[in-house]
Amino acid sequence: MTAFAYIAAAIAEIAGCFAFWAWLRMDKSIWWIVPGMMALALFAYLLTLIEAEHAGRTYAAYGGVYIVSAIGWLWLIEGAKPDRWDLVGAAVCLGGAAIILFGPRAV
């Protein structure tokens, strides 16, 4: 469930932010912000589904998933192929997210 919630949250956040980008930077209709706001609300809700003791740790680990998802968006939606530095950076961030989320904690 954790992986699903993180991935779905990332897609919702990127889609929501892209809606605002499209409106402000691509001269799309102002109506693009309506689904954008809905997507951002969904993003916030999905992060509450993560099983973690502290919200800050959940958000910190999410950062790595978001970065990998943003690189995927860049490639799949915007048609710009990631370069090796995009991929290396995303891998480092995802590794950091895994350490934050799954690292052993003193009880």
Helices and strands as residue ranges (DSSP letters): H 2-25, G 30-32, H 33-47, H 55-76, H 84-102
